[in-house]
Amino acid sequence: MGRVKGSRMLDRTVISRLICVALVAAVMLPTGHVLFPYVSHMLSDMQFQAIEAVVGATVGFGLSAIVG
């Protein structure tokens, strides 16, 4: 008989995704603030935040796929 995904599995999945989001945010936010002065003359604030969001989402999804 196959396993039915219950609330326990949902909780584990949600928790692992939240941990990935927290880890990526903990790295991306300080890194973004450090890098912004070096690229501020090339990019506007909105452009930099968009790039930061795309990179953060990509890393987060990759980390979530690796963790499982």
Secondary structure as a PSIPRED ss2 file (coil, helix, strand):
# PSIPRED VFORMAT (PSIPRED V4.0)

   1 M C   1.000  0.000  0.000
   2 G C   1.000  0.000  0.000
   3 R C   1.000  0.000  0.000
   4 V C   1.000  0.000  0.000
   5 K C   1.000  0.000  0.000
   6 G C   1.000  0.000  0.000
   7 S H   0.000  1.000  0.000
   8 R H   0.000  1.000  0.000
   9 M H   0.000  1.000  0.000
  10 L H   0.000  1.000  0.000
  11 D H   0.000  1.000  0.000
  12 R H   0.000  1.000  0.000
  13 T H   0.000  1.000  0.000
  14 V H   0.000  1.000  0.000
  15 I H   0.000  1.000  0.000
  16 S H   0.000  1.000  0.000
  17 R H   0.000  1.000  0.000
  18 L H   0.000  1.000  0.000
  19 I H   0.000  1.000  0.000
  20 C H   0.000  1.000  0.000
  21 V H   0.000  1.000  0.000
  22 A H   0.000  1.000  0.000
  23 L H   0.000  1.000  0.000
  24 V H   0.000  1.000  0.000
  25 A H   0.000  1.000  0.000
  26 A H   0.000  1.000  0.000
  27 V H   0.000  1.000  0.000
  28 M H   0.000  1.000  0.000
  29 L H   0.000  1.000  0.000
  30 P H   0.000  1.000  0.000
  31 T H   0.000  1.000  0.000
  32 G H   0.000  1.000  0.000
  33 H H   0.000  1.000  0.000
  34 V H   0.000  1.000  0.000
  35 L H   0.000  1.000  0.000
  36 F H   0.000  1.000  0.000
  37 P H   0.000  1.000  0.000
  38 Y H   0.000  1.000  0.000
  39 V H   0.000  1.000  0.000
  40 S C   1.000  0.000  0.000
  41 H C   1.000  0.000  0.000
  42 M C   1.000  0.000  0.000
  43 L C   1.000  0.000  0.000
  44 S C   1.000  0.000  0.000
  45 D H   0.000  1.000  0.000
  46 M H   0.000  1.000  0.000
  47 Q H   0.000  1.000  0.000
  48 F H   0.000  1.000  0.000
  49 Q H   0.000  1.000  0.000
  50 A H   0.000  1.000  0.000
  51 I H   0.000  1.000  0.000
  52 E H   0.000  1.000  0.000
  53 A H   0.000  1.000  0.000
  54 V H   0.000  1.000  0.000
  55 V H   0.000  1.000  0.000
  56 G H   0.000  1.000  0.000
  57 A H   0.000  1.000  0.000
  58 T H   0.000  1.000  0.000
  59 V H   0.000  1.000  0.000
  60 G H   0.000  1.000  0.000
  61 F H   0.000  1.000  0.000
  62 G H   0.000  1.000  0.000
  63 L H   0.000  1.000  0.000
  64 S H   0.000  1.000  0.000
  65 A H   0.000  1.000  0.000
  66 I H   0.000  1.000  0.000
  67 V H   0.000  1.000  0.000
  68 G C   1.000  0.000  0.000
